[in-house]
Amino acid sequence: MKKNIKLIIVIIGIFMVGVGIFIGISALDLGPQQTNDSRVTYKEKVLTIILKENPTTPYAWTFTIEGESLKALDDKYISDPRGQMKSGVGGTHIFHFEGVSEGTAIIHMVHEEQFGDPEERYPIEIIIIETHVESDGVINYVKVVN
């Protein structure tokens, strides 16, 4: 009888440890999901694109969105802290997009000259990002296609 009680206590203890581990793993914030391009990540409803940029040149990043399932939230430029107060030093441009409705959206990121005739501009880099958004706005698929 005492052996059965000890066995039951051990089984309950093992069960409780298992439940604790399960709850701990479930509560972890695993951070943003990576894509096939380290500059592009997403988590829940927000897609983040982080690109190098130097506003002291005539080149800057712009974007267009095909589709209605994403909207632009914000974008900001952060100067490289090592080069603050130095002419010609670049930094990072961060773009945030939000999933708003079910569907597919394609973001075209273009790094091109910002001055002169638009018909004569030549981009130095183009990034195309395919996304799929669920009906609740959660982004569930992102792929950089070039």
C-alpha positions in Angstrom: 0.0 0.0 0.0 2.8 2.4 0.9 4.6 1.5 -2.3 1.5 2.3 -4.3 1.2 5.7 -2.6 4.8 6.5 -3.3 4.4 5.5 -7.0 1.3 7.7 -7.3 3.2 10.6 -5.8 6.1 10.1 -8.2 3.8 9.9 -11.2 1.9 13.0 -10.1 5.3 14.8 -9.6 6.5 13.8 -13.1 3.2 14.9 -14.6 3.4 18.3 -12.8 7.0 18.8 -14.1 5.8 18.0 -17.6 2.9 20.5 -17.3 5.3 23.1 -16.0 7.7 22.6 -18.9 4.8 22.7 -21.4 3.5 26.0 -19.9 7.0 27.5 -19.9 7.6 26.6 -23.6 4.1 27.9 -24.6 4.8 31.2 -22.9 8.1 31.8 -24.6 8.3 34.7 -27.0 10.3 33.3 -29.8 10.9 36.6 -31.4 10.3 37.5 -35.1 10.2 34.9 -37.7 13.1 34.9 -40.2 12.7 34.8 -43.9 15.0 33.8 -46.7 16.6 37.3 -46.4 18.0 38.5 -43.1 16.8 42.0 -43.7 13.2 41.0 -43.6 11.4 39.6 -40.5 7.8 39.3 -39.4 5.9 38.7 -36.2 2.1 38.4 -35.9 0.7 41.4 -37.8 4.0 43.3 -38.4 6.5 43.0 -41.2 9.9 44.7 -40.7 12.4 45.5 -43.4 15.8 46.9 -42.3 18.0 48.3 -45.1 21.3 50.2 -45.3 21.0 53.7 -46.6 23.0 56.9 -46.9 20.9 60.0 -47.3 23.9 62.1 -48.1 23.9 60.5 -51.5 21.1 61.0 -54.0 20.0 57.4 -53.4 17.2 56.4 -51.0 14.8 53.5 -50.5 11.2 53.8 -51.6 8.4 51.3 -51.8 5.1 50.4 -53.4 2.6 47.8 -52.3 0.5 45.7 -54.7 -2.6 44.4 -52.9 -4.8 45.5 -50.1 -3.8 43.1 -47.3 -0.8 45.2 -46.0 -0.5 48.8 -45.1 2.6 50.9 -44.3 2.8 51.7 -40.6 6.0 53.8 -40.5 9.5 54.2 -41.6 12.5 55.9 -40.0 16.1 56.4 -40.7 18.7 55.9 -38.0 22.2 57.3 -38.5 25.2 55.0 -37.8 26.2 55.9 -34.2 29.9 55.6 -35.0 29.6 58.2 -37.7 27.4 60.8 -36.1 28.5 64.3 -36.8 30.5 63.1 -39.8 29.6 64.1 -43.4 28.9 61.2 -45.7 28.2 58.5 -43.1 25.2 56.3 -43.7 22.9 54.4 -41.5 19.8 52.1 -41.5 16.3 52.7 -42.8 13.6 50.7 -41.0 10.2 50.1 -42.6 7.2 48.6 -40.8 4.1 47.2 -42.5 0.9 45.8 -40.9 -1.3 43.0 -42.0 -4.9 44.3 -42.3 -6.9 41.8 -44.3 -6.8 38.4 -45.9 -4.9 38.2 -49.1 -1.5 38.4 -50.8 0.5 41.6 -51.1 3.8 42.3 -52.9 6.1 45.0 -51.7 8.6 46.5 -54.2 11.5 48.1 -52.4 13.6 50.3 -54.7 16.9 51.9 -53.9 17.2 54.6 -56.5 18.3 58.2 -57.1 15.8 60.7 -55.7 16.6 63.7 -57.9 16.3 64.4 -61.6 13.9 63.1 -64.2 12.0 60.0 -62.9 12.1 58.5 -66.4 15.9 58.6 -66.3 16.4 57.0 -62.9 18.1 53.7 -62.6 17.7 51.7 -59.4 20.8 50.3 -57.8 18.8 47.6 -56.0 15.3 46.2 -56.1 13.8 43.9 -53.4 10.5 42.1 -54.1 8.7 40.7 -51.0 5.7 38.4 -51.3 3.4 38.1 -48.3 0.3 36.3 -47.3 -2.0 37.7 -44.6 -4.7 35.8 -42.8 -8.2 37.2 -42.2 -7.3 38.4 -38.7 -4.3 40.4 -40.1 -1.6 37.9 -39.0 1.1 37.5 -41.5 1.8 33.8 -42.1 4.1 33.8 -45.1 6.8 36.0 -46.4 9.3 35.4 -49.1 11.9 37.6 -50.7 11.9 36.6 -54.4 15.1 38.4 -55.5 
